Amino acid sequence: MARGRSGGKALVLGIESSCDETAAALVRGGREIVSSSIHSQAAIHAQWGGVVPEVAGRSHLTKILPVIDDALAKAQLTLDDVDAIAVTTRPGLVGSLLVGLSAAKALAWVRELPLVGVHHIEAHVYAATMEHEVAANGGVYPCLALVVSGGHTALYRAESPLEMRSLATTRDDAAGEAFDKVAHVLGLGYPGGPRVSKLAEGGNPRAFDFPRFRSKDGSPGFSFSGLKTAVLYHVRGQDARAALPPPESIRDRADVAASFEAAVVDALVDETLRVARREGLRTVLVAGGVACNQRLRREMKSRAESAGLRALFPSPAYCTDNAVMIAGLGYEALAAGRTADLALDASSR
């Protein structure tokens, strides 16, 4: 256990800037969430229908210090109370990552604090354990982790918070990316996931039989390009030169959204539970922005329980990019002695 200056469990300041959220959080002992502050850039990028890397980096530059100050103010603490700095170093947009990393290095150097580099995907997986007593008592690992977001859809075998092995990934689009593209087809705007799900609430998920990917050779993996194309052809027709129809003219738009969402969820749940059985694992962790999706949460929990498995999710606030997960996993790395020097660098991979 990593101890803090006062003798109790170490208080870690986490910093996250891998994409379009600038975030800072204070977590004690890897699980006690003391405070969290997030500045979302969703409104900034909405006009382009997706994240623009240069715009994201510039926003991080203006927001990183105010967000850190806000996290400290919410906790009614100062940097004098912090025992270590944890920061996302990979994967992500390099320009954005470097903003958070530079801030973390500066604070660690000036305050003579340990610096910990954190892998963004591993932190998402750790987030799914933080609020569960069974996890606090060590009853999670080994487990299967599904990380599903705008940039990632992959399965990992997690032996411990700091030990993960990739088992399967998407062969094309990530699930969150497919949500964004279908939202564009339906005229819903960006970000697409919450908007498609909101529209789907009023639709029939069995109205259209959109395809679910299954690999021909039985190897694990995901694919959403065929599903996305099926929705596009349904709405626009087969003519690639035709323009998308106005949103108000799309027949059964809510049914299209509901049927698409059902197809994504079926693919995620089917493959996750299939791989969990193959690996002999009894616990499934689900994390990433798409883990906010209520249909996915219901279906995964229900079908996992029917199969004698357990599915754990973070609270929705900790599914999307946040610094709580960075500080939490940072504590585990600190306790394992995995600190870094000021030569620590960022990577997109």
Secondary structure, DSSP 8 states (H G I E B T S, - for coil): --B-TTSSB-EEEEEE-SSSEEEEEEEETTTEEEEEEEEE-HHHHGGGTS--HHHHHHHHHHHHHHHHHHHHHHHT--GGG--EEEEEEESS-HHHHHHHHHHHHHHHHHHT--EEEEEHHHHHHHHTTTT-HHHHTT---SEEEEEESSS-EEEEEEEETTEEEEEEEBSS--HHHHHHHHHHHTT--SSHHHHHHHHHTTS-TTSS-------TT----B--HHHHHHHHHHHH-S-TTS----GGG-TTHHHHHHHHHHHHHHHHHHHHHHHHHHHT--EEEEESGGGG-HHHHHHHHHHHHHTT-EEE---GGGTSS-SHHHHHHHHHHHHTT--B-TT------
